[in-house]
Amino acid sequence: MLKKGTINKLFAFGVAGLMLVACKQEENHRGWQYMPDMYDGPALEAYSPTDLFSDSTSARKPVEGTIPRGFMSYEHYSADAAGYDSAKAHMKLPAGFVADEQTMAEAKELYTIFCAHCHGDKGDGQGVLVKREKFLGVPNYADRDINYGSIFHVITYGKGVMGSHASQVTPEERWKLALYVMELKEAMAPAKEEAPAEDAAASDAAAEGESTES
């Protein structure tokens, strides 16, 4: 009868032998596994042929309409004037974009990096490149009929001498820039002048007279 210590040693050698057998030198072979179930998928090497599909290619194109997670589709707005008008009429600031302190601080930093050299720190079209006459005709935001949608479209596709910035700023950053540009535009809007006291009194008297006659 084998002693307990001998049995333990045989068991240990057996386990060690199984572990060695399970390890293979082939880099692309995952070795032997006990009950792998669905832990390991049938990985395919890039550009390797396969009999899983009729065209024998392992690299598959995404299904039509597939978009990356977190991606904001913009394909239905074309780069031409019609697309600009459509974006201006229909695009709204996404829900959740609030002009809080942190968002506007990030927007200002983005504006300083990508916009101020042409449009100016105040959005008056007097950036350093304009003052040096490198570019001319940069508009003043206060004179432009713009909104969030039109700003997003211009940043995405460009307009006039301004090129597209889609490769430089993400859709989320474009909305932040739109927030900041609209803030600059509103800051430059002329303040509504209060009517003189005499004119206000005359208007009140006229309104009172009309109500009495009626």
C-alpha positions as CSV (number, residue, x, y, z in Angstrom):
1,M,0.0,0.0,0.0
2,L,1.3,3.4,-1.0
3,K,2.0,5.9,1.7
4,K,0.2,9.1,1.8
5,G,3.4,11.1,1.1
6,T,4.0,9.0,-2.0
7,I,0.5,9.6,-3.3
8,N,0.9,13.3,-2.8
9,K,4.1,13.3,-4.7
10,L,2.6,11.3,-7.6
11,F,-0.3,13.7,-7.7
12,A,2.0,16.7,-7.8
13,F,4.1,15.2,-10.6
14,G,0.9,14.4,-12.5
15,V,-0.4,18.0,-12.2
16,A,3.0,19.4,-13.2
17,G,3.0,17.1,-16.2
18,L,-0.4,18.2,-17.3
19,M,0.6,21.9,-17.0
20,L,3.7,21.3,-19.1
21,V,1.6,19.5,-21.8
22,A,-0.9,22.4,-21.8
23,C,1.9,24.9,-22.6
24,K,2.8,25.0,-26.2
25,Q,5.5,27.0,-28.0
26,E,3.3,28.2,-30.8
27,E,2.5,31.9,-30.1
28,N,-0.9,31.7,-31.8
29,H,-2.0,28.7,-29.9
30,R,-3.7,29.2,-26.6
31,G,-2.8,25.7,-25.3
32,W,-5.1,23.2,-23.6
33,Q,-7.8,24.5,-21.3
34,Y,-10.2,22.9,-19.0
35,M,-13.8,23.8,-19.8
36,P,-13.0,27.0,-21.8
37,D,-16.7,27.4,-22.7
38,M,-16.9,30.9,-24.3
39,Y,-14.0,32.6,-22.5
40,D,-11.9,32.5,-25.7
41,G,-13.3,33.6,-29.0
42,P,-12.0,32.2,-32.3
43,A,-9.6,35.1,-33.0
44,L,-8.7,35.6,-36.7
45,E,-5.4,37.0,-37.8
46,A,-5.7,40.3,-39.7
47,Y,-6.1,39.8,-43.5
48,S,-6.0,36.0,-43.0
49,P,-8.4,33.9,-45.2
50,T,-11.3,32.1,-43.5
51,D,-14.1,29.8,-44.6
52,L,-16.6,31.5,-42.4
53,F,-17.7,33.9,-45.1
54,S,-18.3,33.5,-48.8
55,D,-15.7,36.0,-49.8
56,S,-13.0,34.2,-47.6
57,T,-12.0,37.5,-46.0
58,S,-11.7,37.7,-42.2
59,A,-11.7,41.6,-42.1
60,R,-15.3,42.6,-42.1
61,K,-16.8,46.0,-42.8
62,P,-19.2,47.4,-40.2
63,V,-22.9,47.0,-40.8
64,E,-24.4,50.0,-42.7
65,G,-25.4,52.7,-40.2
66,T,-22.9,51.6,-37.6
67,I,-21.3,54.5,-35.7
68,P,-18.6,54.5,-33.0
69,R,-19.6,54.7,-29.4
70,G,-19.9,58.4,-28.4
71,F,-19.8,59.6,-32.0
72,M,-22.2,62.3,-33.1
73,S,-23.3,61.7,-36.7
74,Y,-23.3,64.8,-38.9
75,E,-23.6,63.2,-42.3
76,H,-27.1,64.5,-43.1
77,Y,-25.9,68.1,-43.1
78,S,-23.9,68.6,-46.4
79,A,-20.9,70.9,-46.7
80,D,-22.6,73.2,-49.2
81,A,-24.8,76.3,-48.7
82,A,-27.9,74.1,-48.4
83,G,-26.3,72.1,-45.6
84,Y,-25.3,75.4,-43.8
85,D,-28.9,76.7,-44.0
86,S,-30.3,73.4,-42.8
87,A,-28.0,73.3,-39.9
88,K,-28.7,76.9,-39.0
89,A,-32.5,76.2,-39.1
90,H,-32.6,72.8,-37.4
91,M,-29.5,72.1,-35.3
92,K,-29.9,72.8,-31.6
93,L,-27.5,72.8,-28.7
94,P,-27.5,69.3,-27.3
95,A,-29.2,68.7,-24.0
96,G,-26.7,68.8,-21.2
97,F,-24.5,71.6,-22.6
98,V,-24.7,74.3,-20.0
99,A,-22.7,77.4,-19.9
100,D,-21.3,76.7,-16.5
101,E,-17.9,78.0,-15.2
102,Q,-15.9,74.9,-16.1
103,T,-17.4,74.5,-19.6
104,M,-16.9,78.2,-20.5
105,A,-13.3,78.0,-19.2
106,E,-12.6,75.1,-21.5
107,A,-14.4,76.8,-24.3
108,K,-12.3,80.0,-23.9
109,E,-9.1,77.9,-24.0
110,L,-10.3,76.2,-27.2
111,Y,-11.2,79.6,-28.7
112,T,-7.8,81.0,-27.8
113,I,-6.0,78.1,-29.5
114,F,-8.1,77.8,-32.7
115,C,-10.0,81.0,-33.3
116,A,-8.6,84.1,-31.6
117,H,-5.7,84.5,-34.1
118,C,-8.2,85.4,-36.8
119,H,-11.4,86.4,-35.0
120,G,-9.8,88.2,-32.2
121,D,-10.1,87.7,-28.4
122,K,-13.5,89.6,-28.4
123,G,-14.8,88.1,-31.6
124,D,-14.6,91.4,-33.4
125,G,-12.6,90.0,-36.4
126,Q,-9.4,91.8,-35.3
127,G,-7.1,88.9,-34.6
128,V,-3.3,89.1,-34.8
129,L,-3.3,87.7,-38.3
130,V,-5.9,90.2,-39.5
131,K,-3.9,93.1,-38.0
132,R,-0.8,91.9,-39.8
133,E,-3.0,91.7,-43.0
134,K,-2.3,88.0,-43.4
135,F,-6.1,87.5,-43.7
136,L,-8.7,90.1,-44.6
137,G,-12.5,90.2,-44.3
138,V,-12.9,88.3,-41.1
139,P,-16.3,89.2,-39.8
140,N,-17.3,90.6,-36.5
141,Y,-19.6,88.2,-34.7
142,A,-21.9,91.1,-33.7
143,D,-22.7,91.8,-37.4
144,R,-23.4,88.1,-38.2
145,D,-26.7,86.3,-38.1
146,I,-25.4,83.1,-36.5
147,N,-26.6,80.6,-34.0
148,Y,-25.3,77.3,-32.5
149,G,-26.1,75.2,-35.5
150,S,-24.5,77.5,-38.1
151,I,-21.4,77.8,-35.9
152,F,-21.1,74.0,-35.6
153,H,-21.5,73.6,-39.3
154,V,-18.8,76.2,-40.1
155,I,-16.3,74.6,-37.7
156,T,-17.0,71.2,-39.2
157,Y,-16.9,72.1,-42.9
158,G,-15.4,75.6,-43.0
159,K,-16.8,78.6,-44.9
160,G,-15.2,81.1,-47.2
161,V,-11.5,81.4,-46.5
162,M,-11.9,79.5,-43.2
163,G,-11.1,75.8,-43.5
164,S,-12.6,72.8,-41.8
165,H,-11.5,72.3,-38.2
166,A,-13.2,68.8,-37.9
167,S,-9.8,67.1,-37.6
168,Q,-8.7,69.4,-34.8
169,V,-11.7,69.6,-32.5
170,T,-14.2,66.9,-31.5
171,P,-17.9,67.4,-31.9
172,E,-18.2,68.1,-28.1
173,E,-15.5,70.8,-28.4
174,R,-17.3,72.3,-31.4
175,W,-20.4,72.8,-29.2
176,K,-18.3,74.4,-26.5
177,L,-16.8,76.8,-29.1
178,A,-20.4,77.5,-30.3
179,L,-21.3,78.4,-26.7
180,Y,-18.4,80.7,-26.4
181,V,-18.9,82.4,-29.8
182,M,-22.5,83.1,-29.0
183,E,-21.4,84.6,-25.6
184,L,-19.0,86.9,-27.4
185,K,-21.7,87.9,-29.8
186,E,-24.1,88.7,-27.0
187,A,-21.5,90.6,-25.1
188,M,-21.0,92.9,-28.2
189,A,-24.7,93.5,-28.8
190,P,-25.6,97.1,-28.2
191,A,-27.5,97.7,-25.0
192,K,-31.1,98.6,-25.3
193,E,-31.4,102.3,-24.6
194,E,-34.1,103.3,-22.1
195,A,-36.7,105.6,-23.4
196,P,-36.5,109.2,-22.0
197,A,-38.8,109.8,-19.0
198,E,-40.8,112.5,-21.0
199,D,-41.5,110.0,-23.9
200,A,-42.5,107.3,-21.4
201,A,-44.9,109.7,-19.7
202,A,-46.4,110.8,-23.1
203,S,-46.9,107.2,-24.1
204,D,-48.7,106.4,-20.8
205,A,-50.9,109.5,-21.2
206,A,-51.8,108.4,-24.7
207,A,-52.6,104.9,-23.7
208,E,-54.8,106.2,-20.8
209,G,-56.7,108.5,-23.2
210,E,-57.4,105.7,-25.6
211,S,-58.8,103.5,-22.8
212,T,-61.0,106.4,-21.6
213,E,-62.5,106.9,-25.1
214,S,-63.2,103.3,-25.5
